[in-house]
């Protein structure tokens, strides 16, 4: 699983009021002018969007690669429902709730959750990126997600059961965009794992939940490779995208859970 979470500033008209919009893997956020609502059962609605990026070109004889997958990939804007969103607010806080472990052949014990990035992103000055390391801290997660570099990500491995985190944003928002690693460039697979998303209120109670399914990702028209020193260096991959919108309420915090990476085990 890849996760990139970002928020973007925009204004949408909904139910007679200006409302917050956000997006993730990126999240898009809009400053909310909606009257605060009490905690209640709410729901998410899934939608598709287009991703616009700046990335280094590549001379690929196969014609399958859309860009150099090892370097920086800057999120410029997203387009959905006829709106172009180009001002972004990134993750400000993060908390690791669960990070199950697995054992390497050399006896090293690692958590399933990693901070990853493109192998050549540190040598690309387009924009900054987070670390490349297993067993990230809360601050590492902020550093991985708190930027507009779509080649600076969180990765979960299939070696262990569950990874779960909470991510928070400065403003209440209701629309979230997700990007996910998929199959090989030129292939049909846009995303290869599922994700369980829960929206939390100010008391940390769950007000809505949604299971993002791998088959609902659509190709985002860029490619990445991923390095987590010293445990993996793989790719390139297709990237898939999909968004979800929280109906009727806003939130500042999401709980995100990946289980087994080959199929979400959490019941809904």
Buried (B, 14 or more C-beta within 10 A) or exposed (E): BBBBBBBBBBBBEBEEEBBBBBBBBBBBBBBBEBEEEEEEEBBBEEBEBEBBBBBBEBEBEEEEBBBBBBBBBBBBBBEBEEBEBBEBBBBBBBEBEBBBEBEEEEEEEBBBBBBBBBBBBBEBEBBBBBBBBBBBEEEBBBBBBBBBBBBBBBBBBBBBBBBBBBBBBBBBBBBBBBBBBBBEBEEEBBBBBBBBBBBBBEEEEEBBBBBBBBEBBBBBBBBBBBBBBEBBBEBBBBBBBBBBBBEBBBBBBBBBBBBBBEEBEBEE
